[in-house]
Amino acid sequence: MGKESSTKASFEILAYITLDPNRVISGNALALLAKDIEEQKIITQDIAKSMKADITQLKCGDYMVYR
């Protein structure tokens, strides 16, 4: 294999923002439950901007903020 198999991922999940209370779990990342889609987007953008991080929207509609 190449270099990819010997390197560890170099990112950290900083926050997980969801609308589903069943997906709010504990861990290193901040897990937040938003009341609606608009609040979810605002929270995600504010956290990412303040921490100079990136955003990914998952297929389930949740957002991850990572750096």
C-alpha positions as CSV (number, residue, x, y, z in Angstrom):
1,M,0.0,0.0,0.0
2,G,0.9,3.6,-0.1
3,K,1.3,6.4,2.4
4,E,-2.4,6.5,3.1
5,S,-2.4,3.3,5.0
6,S,0.3,4.4,7.4
7,T,-1.0,7.9,8.3
8,K,-3.6,8.7,10.9
9,A,-6.4,11.1,10.1
10,S,-5.3,14.6,11.2
11,F,-8.6,16.2,12.0
12,E,-10.7,16.6,15.1
13,I,-14.5,16.8,15.3
14,L,-15.3,19.9,17.3
15,A,-19.1,19.9,17.2
16,Y,-22.0,17.8,16.1
17,I,-25.3,19.6,15.5
18,T,-28.5,17.6,15.1
19,L,-32.3,17.8,15.1
20,D,-32.7,14.3,16.5
21,P,-32.4,13.9,20.3
22,N,-31.4,10.2,19.8
23,R,-28.2,11.3,18.0
24,V,-27.0,13.5,20.9
25,I,-24.2,11.4,22.4
26,S,-21.4,12.2,24.7
27,G,-17.7,12.3,23.7
28,N,-15.0,14.7,22.9
29,A,-17.1,16.7,20.5
30,L,-19.7,19.2,21.6
31,A,-23.1,17.7,20.7
32,L,-26.0,20.2,20.3
33,L,-29.7,19.7,19.7
34,A,-31.2,22.4,17.5
35,K,-34.9,23.1,17.5
36,D,-35.3,23.6,13.7
37,I,-33.3,23.6,10.5
38,E,-32.7,27.3,10.6
39,E,-31.2,27.3,14.1
40,Q,-29.1,24.2,13.2
41,K,-27.6,26.1,10.2
42,I,-26.9,29.3,12.3
43,I,-25.3,27.4,15.2
44,T,-23.1,25.4,12.8
45,Q,-21.9,28.5,10.9
46,D,-21.3,30.4,14.1
47,I,-19.2,27.6,15.7
48,A,-17.2,27.0,12.5
49,K,-16.5,30.7,12.0
50,S,-15.4,31.2,15.6
51,M,-13.1,28.2,15.6
52,K,-11.9,28.7,12.0
53,A,-13.1,25.2,11.2
54,D,-14.8,23.4,8.3
55,I,-18.4,22.1,8.0
56,T,-19.7,18.9,6.6
57,Q,-23.4,18.0,6.2
58,L,-24.1,14.4,6.6
59,K,-26.7,12.5,4.5
60,C,-29.0,12.3,7.6
61,G,-29.0,16.1,7.7
62,D,-26.8,16.6,10.7
63,Y,-23.7,18.8,10.6
64,M,-20.2,18.2,11.8
65,V,-17.7,21.0,12.5
66,Y,-14.1,19.8,12.3
67,R,-10.6,21.1,12.1
